[in-house]
Amino acid sequence: MARTLRFVHLFPELLNLYADQGNLSVLMSRAKLRGIDAEIVPIKLGMKIDFDQADFVLLGGGSDREQAIVGKELLAYRQDFLNAIDGGLPLLAVCGGYQLLGEYYELPTGEKVPGLHLLEMTTRAGGQRLIGNIAIEWIKSDQGPKKTLVGFENHGGRTIHDYPPLGTVVKGYGNNGVDRKEGVQYKGIVGTYIHGPLLPKNPHLADYLIKNALRYRGFTDELDELDDQLEWRAHQRVLDRMQVTQSH
């Protein structure tokens, strides 16, 4: 049976602040190079969302205003979204999309922008924005070997949760600039403040997400190796700039 995947992009007209479309381009390219039939399904405001038709969901980054609009729109689908996540639906949530997974985002004024409460997680605005290149030690959910993930972060929010993080901060700020944790891994969710976009310089994470999407759809065969010399050179360039030694 031919392998097919549907990558759903939620509200690309609002949540594409950090070139999140690039993450989907990477997933599409890497899937098609392996003979996997893949398509991107954009869902815009006002369109019906059927999570049963999704094999992977991207929830990208946006401003506080855009987060509030999307949060209100998705609230009607909260239970369906939660059911899909409980069933293992792979989800990549970046920056503002990551914050939306929690209970709320508290603005400097004290006003709380409601989240979807898909995770027991809160975010509060801090004083100084956390900006710059970031490198973390990726902690794979299957307890496999750690490897670095690299990218860029730019966020004013400080996020707190008790779930396993995506990784441990080597250089940069991560969730809140204090506990040295970055992102979240829970069931099929990968949430992170790393953008720019995330996946072009992290091919191993891209393949991890593709594998999760294939397993979610019921396919169990492994992925063929690709020539990732260019991707790893870009990855290493960020590490060199930060004077970080690659972990194997």
PEKANOR-V907171 format. One record per residue. N is the residue number from 1. RES is the residue in one small letter. PHI is phi as a letter, one per 30 degrees, with the letter a starting at -180 (none if undefined). PSI is psi in whole degrees, -180 to 180 (none if undefined). Layout:
# PEKANOR-V907171
n->N res->RES phi->PHI psi->PSI
n->N res->RES phi->PHI psi->PSI
This chain:
# PEKANOR-V907171
n->1 res->m phi->none psi->133
n->2 res->a phi->d psi->139
n->3 res->r phi->d psi->129
n->4 res->t phi->b psi->145
n->5 res->l phi->b psi->142
n->6 res->r phi->c psi->113
n->7 res->f phi->c psi->112
n->8 res->v phi->c psi->125
n->9 res->h phi->c psi->110
n->10 res->l phi->d psi->121
n->11 res->f phi->h psi->58
n->12 res->p phi->d psi->-23
n->13 res->e phi->d psi->-15
n->14 res->l phi->c psi->-37
n->15 res->l phi->c psi->70
n->16 res->n phi->b psi->33
n->17 res->l phi->d psi->-35
n->18 res->y phi->c psi->40
n->19 res->a phi->h psi->40
n->20 res->d phi->d psi->-24
n->21 res->q phi->e psi->-29
n->22 res->g phi->d psi->-31
n->23 res->n phi->d psi->-42
n->24 res->l phi->d psi->-35
n->25 res->s phi->d psi->-40
n->26 res->v phi->d psi->-47
n->27 res->l phi->d psi->-43
n->28 res->m phi->d psi->-48
n->29 res->s phi->d psi->-46
n->30 res->r phi->d psi->-31
n->31 res->a phi->d psi->-48
n->32 res->k phi->d psi->-32
n->33 res->l phi->d psi->-20
n->34 res->r phi->c psi->11
n->35 res->g phi->i psi->17
n->36 res->i phi->c psi->127
n->37 res->d phi->d psi->113
n->38 res->a phi->b psi->151
n->39 res->e phi->b psi->150
n->40 res->i phi->c psi->129
n->41 res->v phi->c psi->101
n->42 res->p phi->d psi->133
n->43 res->i phi->c psi->115
n->44 res->k phi->c psi->168
n->45 res->l phi->e psi->135
n->46 res->g phi->j psi->-16
n->47 res->m phi->d psi->149
n->48 res->k phi->d psi->142
n->49 res->i phi->c psi->124
n->50 res->d phi->c psi->98
n->51 res->f phi->d psi->-19
n->52 res->d phi->d psi->-22
n->53 res->q phi->c psi->1
n->54 res->a phi->c psi->140
n->55 res->d phi->c psi->-15
n->56 res->f phi->a psi->142
n->57 res->v phi->b psi->136
n->58 res->l phi->c psi->126
n->59 res->l phi->c psi->103
n->60 res->g phi->d psi->-167
n->61 res->g phi->c psi->152
n->62 res->g phi->a psi->176
n->63 res->s phi->d psi->172
n->64 res->d phi->e psi->-41
n->65 res->r phi->d psi->-45
n->66 res->e phi->d psi->-37
n->67 res->q phi->e psi->-43
n->68 res->a phi->d psi->-41
n->69 res->i phi->d psi->-47
n->70 res->v phi->d psi->-42
n->71 res->g phi->e psi->-42
n->72 res->k phi->d psi->-41
n->73 res->e phi->d psi->-41
n->74 res->l phi->d psi->-16
n->75 res->l phi->e psi->-37
n->76 res->a phi->d psi->-20
n->77 res->y phi->c psi->9
n->78 res->r phi->e psi->-48
n->79 res->q phi->d psi->-40
n->80 res->d phi->d psi->-41
n->81 res->f phi->d psi->-45
n->82 res->l phi->d psi->-41
n->83 res->n phi->d psi->-42
n->84 res->a phi->d psi->-42
n->85 res->i phi->d psi->-43
n->86 res->d phi->d psi->-28
n->87 res->g phi->d psi->-2
n->88 res->g phi->j psi->11
n->89 res->l phi->e psi->124
n->90 res->p phi->d psi->133
n->91 res->l phi->b psi->130
n->92 res->l phi->c psi->117
n->93 res->a phi->c psi->124
n->94 res->v phi->c psi->128
n->95 res->c phi->h psi->-108
n->96 res->g phi->e psi->-37
n->97 res->g phi->d psi->-35
n->98 res->y phi->d psi->-47
n->99 res->q phi->d psi->-34
n->100 res->l phi->d psi->-21
n->101 res->l phi->d psi->-20
n->102 res->g phi->d psi->-167
n->103 res->e phi->d psi->-42
n->104 res->y phi->a psi->165
n->105 res->y phi->c psi->118
n->106 res->e phi->c psi->120
n->107 res->l phi->d psi->165
n->108 res->p phi->e psi->-26
n->109 res->t phi->d psi->-11
n->110 res->g phi->j psi->-13
n->111 res->e phi->d psi->140
n->112 res->k phi->c psi->119
n->113 res->v phi->d psi->115
n->114 res->p phi->d psi->139
n->115 res->g phi->c psi->-170
n->116 res->l phi->d psi->-12
n->117 res->h phi->h psi->44
n->118 res->l phi->d psi->-22
n->119 res->l phi->b psi->153
n->120 res->e phi->d psi->87
n->121 res->m phi->a psi->142
n->122 res->t phi->b psi->154
n->123 res->t phi->b psi->134
n->124 res->r phi->b psi->143
n->125 res->a phi->d psi->136
n->126 res->g phi->c psi->-179
n->127 res->g phi->d psi->-62
n->128 res->q phi->c psi->137
n->129 res->r phi->d psi->146
n->130 res->l phi->c psi->105
n->131 res->i phi->b psi->139
n->132 res->g phi->k psi->177
n->133 res->n phi->d psi->150
n->134 res->i phi->b psi->142
n->135 res->a phi->b psi->134
n->136 res->i phi->b psi->158
n->137 res->e phi->d psi->111
n->138 res->w phi->d psi->126
n->139 res->i phi->c psi->101
n->140 res->k phi->d psi->143
n->141 res->s phi->d psi->-21
n->142 res->d phi->c psi->12
n->143 res->q phi->i psi->28
n->144 res->g phi->d psi->-175
n->145 res->p phi->d psi->147
n->146 res->k phi->d psi->146
n->147 res->k phi->b psi->160
n->148 res->t phi->d psi->148
n->149 res->l phi->b psi->140
n->150 res->v phi->b psi->162
n->151 res->g phi->l psi->-150
n->152 res->f phi->b psi->144
n->153 res->e phi->b psi->148
n->154 res->n phi->a psi->92
n->155 res->h phi->b psi->146
n->156 res->g phi->c psi->-17
n->157 res->g phi->d psi->148
n->158 res->r phi->c psi->115
n->159 res->t phi->c psi->137
n->160 res->i phi->b psi->132
n->161 res->h phi->a psi->169
n->162 res->d phi->c psi->14
n->163 res->y phi->d psi->166
n->164 res->p phi->d psi->134
n->165 res->p phi->d psi->165
n->166 res->l phi->d psi->-35
n->167 res->g phi->a psi->179
n->168 res->t phi->c psi->132
n->169 res->v phi->d psi->126
n->170 res->v phi->c psi->-49
n->171 res->k phi->b psi->138
n->172 res->g phi->k psi->-158
n->173 res->y phi->c psi->-47
n->174 res->g phi->i psi->-150
n->175 res->n phi->e psi->-42
n->176 res->n phi->b psi->1
n->177 res->g phi->i psi->5
n->178 res->v phi->b psi->-52
n->179 res->d phi->d psi->1
n->180 res->r phi->i psi->21
n->181 res->k phi->c psi->145
n->182 res->e phi->b psi->130
n->183 res->g phi->i psi->-166
n->184 res->v phi->b psi->147
n->185 res->q phi->b psi->118
n->186 res->y phi->a psi->120
n->187 res->k phi->h psi->-122
n->188 res->g phi->c psi->5
n->189 res->i phi->d psi->132
n->190 res->v phi->b psi->113
n->191 res->g phi->c psi->142
n->192 res->t phi->a psi->156
n->193 res->y phi->c psi->0
n->194 res->i phi->d psi->125
n->195 res->h phi->b psi->-166
n->196 res->g phi->k psi->-15
n->197 res->p phi->d psi->178
n->198 res->l phi->d psi->-46
n->199 res->l phi->d psi->-28
n->200 res->p phi->e psi->-33
n->201 res->k phi->c psi->5
n->202 res->n phi->b psi->69
n->203 res->p phi->d psi->-28
n->204 res->h phi->d psi->-35
n->205 res->l phi->d psi->-38
n->206 res->a phi->e psi->-45
n->207 res->d phi->d psi->-35
n->208 res->y phi->e psi->-43
n->209 res->l phi->d psi->-39
n->210 res->i phi->d psi->-44
n->211 res->k phi->d psi->-42
n->212 res->n phi->d psi->-40
n->213 res->a phi->d psi->-41
n->214 res->l phi->d psi->-43
n->215 res->r phi->d psi->-39
n->216 res->y phi->d psi->-34
n->217 res->r phi->d psi->-6
n->218 res->g phi->j psi->8
n->219 res->f phi->c psi->137
n->220 res->t phi->c psi->-6
n->221 res->d phi->d psi->154
n->222 res->e phi->d psi->165
n->223 res->l phi->d psi->141
n->224 res->d phi->d psi->148
n->225 res->e phi->d psi->144
n->226 res->l phi->c psi->161
n->227 res->d phi->d psi->102
n->228 res->d phi->c psi->28
n->229 res->q phi->e psi->-44
n->230 res->l phi->d psi->-43
n->231 res->e phi->d psi->-43
n->232 res->w phi->d psi->-28
n->233 res->r phi->d psi->-40
n->234 res->a phi->d psi->-41
n->235 res->h phi->e psi->-48
n->236 res->q phi->d psi->-33
n->237 res->r phi->d psi->-40
n->238 res->v phi->d psi->-43
n->239 res->l phi->d psi->-41
n->240 res->d phi->d psi->-42
n->241 res->r phi->d psi->-33
n->242 res->m phi->c psi->-3
n->243 res->q phi->h psi->49
n->244 res->v phi->c psi->136
n->245 res->t phi->d psi->129
n->246 res->q phi->d psi->136
n->247 res->s phi->c psi->138
n->248 res->h phi->c psi->none
